[in-house]
Amino acid sequence: MKSSWRARYGEWAVVTGASSGIGLEISRLLAARELNLVLTARRAGVLDDLARQLQAQHPIAVQTLPLDLAQPSASAELLDTVSDRSVGLLVNSAGFGSGGLFLSTDPREESAMVDVNCRAVVELCHGFAQRMVAQRRGGIVLLSSIVSYQGVPFAATYAATKAFVQSFGEALAAELAPHSIDVLLAAPGPVASGFGARARMNLKHPASAATV
């Protein structure tokens, strides 16, 4: 299993949103498959602690890069930082939501959500997919949501961003398949992570991030 993952995707994987929730659990799973990791999220200290833990448990290298993907320059910085690495797997797990009446939300926060959940996803997929096409192998994992399939009152912007991700990922899967690049969309329901607190949502019966 371990050697087959390296043969299929190469030695390096990039995980955004790696400091908590689904991104954290995926980082652990990839480390167990002995893929070297580039982990990015906003909290440098948490990322560094995770890197030390994973390197102590598995024979891998881990590079951390604290970034806020809402910032216009963040995607380019990530792509430039790993330009000398053969990255064959991209996990776009970074994202956040909001709850409540749309007219009561902070428009700056809603715009930042679109930047992280949509713009950064497009930029990173474009940059890494070009490199994967040149390598003739690779994989991209995108985090959609169960709310991506219809408009959702009181989570209007968040659901719309996930609808974008779902549609975008389905199209990429078709376009990139001839180049031996896998595209996987995950559309989980409520997850027990820091998402609910930041979104100010009371999530009923959430699944664990490890289960998802």
Kinemage of the C-alpha trace (Angstrom):
@kinemage 1
@onewidth
@group {chain A} dominant
@subgroup {mainchain}
@vectorlist {calphas} color= white
{ca met a 1} P 0.000 0.000 0.000
{ca lys a 2} L 2.741 2.466 0.968
{ca ser a 3} L 4.892 1.881 -2.112
{ca ser a 4} L 1.832 1.926 -4.371
{ca trp a 5} L 0.885 5.421 -3.175
{ca arg a 6} L 4.344 6.758 -3.985
{ca ala a 7} L 4.295 5.012 -7.344
{ca arg a 8} L 0.897 6.490 -8.181
{ca tyr a 9} L 1.357 10.042 -6.889
{ca gly a 10} L 5.056 10.635 -6.265
{ca glu a 11} L 6.836 11.445 -3.032
{ca trp a 12} L 5.188 14.740 -1.999
{ca ala a 13} L 1.652 15.773 -1.072
{ca val a 14} L 0.360 19.253 -0.231
{ca val a 15} L -2.450 19.637 2.316
{ca thr a 16} L -4.154 22.971 2.947
{ca gly a 17} L -6.123 23.477 6.144
{ca ala a 18} L -3.866 20.878 7.742
{ca ser a 19} L -4.002 22.186 11.318
{ca ser a 20} L -7.456 20.819 12.229
{ca gly a 21} L -10.482 18.806 11.189
{ca ile a 22} L -10.478 16.831 7.958
{ca gly a 23} L -7.189 18.340 6.775
{ca leu a 24} L -5.462 17.154 9.943
{ca glu a 25} L -6.825 13.623 9.612
{ca ile a 26} L -5.881 13.404 5.931
{ca ser a 27} L -2.365 14.561 6.830
{ca arg a 28} L -2.092 11.700 9.303
{ca leu a 29} L -3.335 9.172 6.756
{ca leu a 30} L -0.898 10.355 4.088
{ca ala a 31} L 1.971 10.263 6.576
{ca ala a 32} L 1.078 6.658 7.380
{ca arg a 33} L 1.393 5.940 3.655
{ca glu a 34} L 4.870 7.482 3.847
{ca leu a 35} L 4.264 10.443 1.578
{ca asn a 36} L 6.371 13.514 2.339
{ca leu a 37} L 4.123 16.424 3.252
{ca val a 38} L 3.852 20.162 2.773
{ca leu a 39} L 1.329 21.364 5.347
{ca thr a 40} L -0.242 24.789 5.291
{ca ala a 41} L -2.747 26.604 7.503
{ca arg a 42} L -2.863 29.894 9.389
{ca arg a 43} L -1.473 28.696 12.747
{ca ala a 44} L 2.280 28.219 12.562
{ca gly a 45} L 2.680 26.729 16.028
{ca val a 46} L 0.041 24.067 15.475
{ca leu a 47} L 1.568 23.134 12.118
{ca asp a 48} L 5.042 22.826 13.606
{ca asp a 49} L 3.752 20.598 16.419
{ca leu a 50} L 2.010 18.376 13.879
{ca ala a 51} L 5.139 18.167 11.732
{ca arg a 52} L 7.232 17.026 14.691
{ca gln a 53} L 4.630 14.420 15.613
{ca leu a 54} L 4.339 12.980 12.116
{ca gln a 55} L 8.098 12.860 11.561
{ca ala a 56} L 8.541 11.046 14.873
{ca gln a 57} L 5.986 8.425 13.840
{ca his a 58} L 6.856 7.910 10.164
{ca pro a 59} L 9.969 7.981 7.914
{ca ile a 60} L 8.927 11.125 6.061
{ca ala a 61} L 9.888 14.766 5.613
{ca val a 62} L 7.382 17.452 6.555
{ca gln a 63} L 7.554 21.099 5.551
{ca thr a 64} L 5.209 23.661 7.096
{ca leu a 65} L 4.099 26.923 5.562
{ca pro a 66} L 1.800 29.221 7.573
{ca leu a 67} L -0.525 30.991 5.135
{ca asp a 68} L -3.906 32.691 5.088
{ca leu a 69} L -5.391 31.692 1.742
{ca ala a 70} L -7.755 34.666 1.896
{ca gln a 71} L -4.741 36.827 1.062
{ca pro a 72} L -4.273 37.454 -2.689
{ca ser a 73} L -0.619 36.435 -2.686
{ca ala a 74} L -0.966 33.219 -0.666
{ca ser a 75} L -1.574 30.736 -3.492
{ca ala a 76} L 1.375 32.029 -5.492
{ca glu a 77} L 3.580 31.827 -2.396
{ca leu a 78} L 2.635 28.194 -1.843
{ca leu a 79} L 3.205 27.265 -5.479
{ca asp a 80} L 6.580 29.025 -5.487
{ca thr a 81} L 7.681 27.459 -2.190
{ca val a 82} L 7.238 23.915 -3.511
{ca ser a 83} L 8.362 24.572 -7.085
{ca asp a 84} L 11.415 22.351 -6.573
{ca arg a 85} L 9.386 19.404 -5.240
{ca ser a 86} L 7.644 16.719 -7.255
{ca val a 87} L 4.156 17.247 -5.816
{ca gly a 88} L 1.760 14.586 -7.027
{ca leu a 89} L -1.141 15.013 -4.618
{ca leu a 90} L -3.018 18.179 -3.636
{ca val a 91} L -5.602 18.135 -0.838
{ca asn a 92} L -7.628 21.350 -0.759
{ca ser a 93} L -9.053 21.112 2.746
{ca ala a 94} L -8.822 24.764 3.815
{ca gly a 95} L -12.182 26.477 4.115
{ca phe a 96} L -14.686 28.023 6.476
{ca gly a 97} L -18.345 28.965 6.638
{ca ser a 98} L -20.813 31.328 8.247
{ca gly a 99} L -24.331 30.992 9.577
{ca gly a 100} L -27.243 33.363 10.020
{ca leu a 101} L -29.165 35.847 7.964
{ca phe a 102} L -27.142 36.967 4.968
{ca leu a 103} L -27.939 40.635 5.602
{ca ser a 104} L -26.588 40.279 9.140
{ca thr a 105} L -23.239 38.889 8.064
{ca asp a 106} L -20.011 40.862 7.752
{ca pro a 107} L -19.482 41.377 3.990
{ca arg a 108} L -15.708 41.359 4.445
{ca glu a 109} L -15.903 37.950 6.098
{ca glu a 110} L -18.198 36.655 3.360
{ca ser a 111} L -15.763 37.873 0.692
{ca ala a 112} L -12.854 36.239 2.526
{ca met a 113} L -14.856 32.999 2.532
{ca val a 114} L -15.222 33.176 -1.248
{ca asp a 115} L -11.483 33.825 -1.524
{ca val a 116} L -10.534 30.773 0.558
{ca asn a 117} L -13.256 28.374 -0.568
{ca cys a 118} L -13.237 29.297 -4.281
{ca arg a 119} L -10.483 31.617 -5.551
{ca ala a 120} L -7.619 29.834 -3.781
{ca val a 121} L -8.966 26.455 -4.898
{ca val a 122} L -8.950 27.586 -8.534
{ca glu a 123} L -5.450 29.055 -8.267
{ca leu a 124} L -3.935 26.019 -6.564
{ca cys a 125} L -5.649 23.506 -8.837
{ca his a 126} L -4.485 25.430 -11.895
{ca gly a 127} L -0.893 25.657 -10.711
{ca phe a 128} L -0.504 22.109 -9.438
{ca ala a 129} L -2.489 20.451 -12.227
{ca gln a 130} L -0.147 21.938 -14.824
{ca arg a 131} L 2.772 20.304 -13.042
{ca met a 132} L 0.894 17.010 -12.709
{ca val a 133} L 0.099 16.984 -16.429
{ca ala a 134} L 3.818 17.355 -17.133
{ca gln a 135} L 4.505 14.436 -14.757
{ca arg a 136} L 1.706 12.345 -16.305
{ca arg a 137} L 0.364 11.445 -12.888
{ca gly a 138} L -1.239 13.053 -9.858
{ca gly a 139} L -4.321 13.518 -7.754
{ca ile a 140} L -6.474 16.346 -6.404
{ca val a 141} L -8.874 16.101 -3.464
{ca leu a 142} L -11.507 18.825 -3.076
{ca leu a 143} L -13.760 19.339 -0.070
{ca ser a 144} L -17.325 19.997 -1.145
{ca ser a 145} L -20.263 19.616 1.255
{ca ile a 146} L -23.697 18.099 1.560
{ca val a 147} L -25.026 21.676 1.273
{ca ser a 148} L -23.522 22.034 -2.211
{ca tyr a 149} L -26.571 20.577 -3.934
{ca gln a 150} L -29.092 23.361 -3.271
{ca gly a 151} L -29.386 26.885 -1.944
{ca val a 152} L -29.345 26.897 1.856
{ca pro a 153} L -31.016 29.748 3.755
{ca phe a 154} L -28.950 31.017 6.721
{ca ala a 155} L -25.783 29.638 5.112
{ca ala a 156} L -26.220 31.288 1.723
{ca thr a 157} L -22.632 32.192 0.881
{ca tyr a 158} L -21.087 29.043 2.324
{ca ala a 159} L -23.446 26.726 0.430
{ca ala a 160} L -22.817 28.689 -2.757
{ca thr a 161} L -19.045 28.317 -2.392
{ca lys a 162} L -19.429 24.573 -1.983
{ca ala a 163} L -21.725 24.394 -5.008
{ca phe a 164} L -18.899 26.060 -6.924
{ca val a 165} L -16.388 23.503 -5.651
{ca gln a 166} L -18.682 20.610 -6.543
{ca ser a 167} L -19.269 21.820 -10.104
{ca phe a 168} L -15.619 22.787 -10.571
{ca gly a 169} L -14.373 19.422 -9.333
{ca glu a 170} L -16.739 17.411 -11.510
{ca ala a 171} L -15.486 19.293 -14.559
{ca leu a 172} L -11.830 18.902 -13.591
{ca ala a 173} L -12.287 15.157 -13.125
{ca ala a 174} L -13.337 14.837 -16.766
{ca glu a 175} L -10.664 17.171 -18.128
{ca leu a 176} L -7.754 15.699 -16.193
{ca ala a 177} L -8.590 11.998 -16.485
{ca pro a 178} L -6.827 11.650 -19.887
{ca his a 179} L -3.650 12.878 -18.175
{ca ser a 180} L -3.784 10.148 -15.478
{ca ile a 181} L -4.778 12.656 -12.792
{ca asp a 182} L -7.419 11.590 -10.282
{ca val a 183} L -9.891 14.166 -8.939
{ca leu a 184} L -11.882 13.221 -5.838
{ca leu a 185} L -14.735 15.277 -4.406
{ca ala a 186} L -15.796 14.676 -0.804
{ca ala a 187} L -19.178 16.080 0.276
{ca pro a 188} L -19.499 15.413 4.012
{ca gly a 189} L -22.319 16.435 6.287
{ca pro a 190} L -21.730 18.022 9.732
{ca val a 191} L -18.236 17.346 11.079
{ca ala a 192} L -16.970 17.766 14.640
{ca ser a 193} L -14.157 20.288 14.140
{ca gly a 194} L -13.521 23.984 14.599
{ca phe a 195} L -15.818 24.708 11.651
{ca gly a 196} L -19.034 25.008 13.654
{ca ala a 197} L -17.628 27.473 16.181
{ca arg a 198} L -16.197 29.774 13.533
{ca ala a 199} L -19.379 29.565 11.453
{ca arg a 200} L -21.549 30.162 14.538
{ca met a 201} L -23.535 27.034 13.640
{ca asn a 202} L -25.006 24.524 16.068
{ca leu a 203} L -24.188 21.278 14.265
{ca lys a 204} L -26.469 18.371 15.164
{ca his a 205} L -24.967 14.870 15.405
{ca pro a 206} L -21.657 15.690 13.698
{ca ala a 207} L -19.382 12.910 12.481
{ca ser a 208} L -15.764 12.854 13.600
{ca ala a 209} L -13.186 14.206 11.187
{ca ala a 210} L -11.394 10.849 11.340
{ca thr a 211} L -14.567 9.047 10.208
{ca val a 212} L -15.035 11.436 7.290
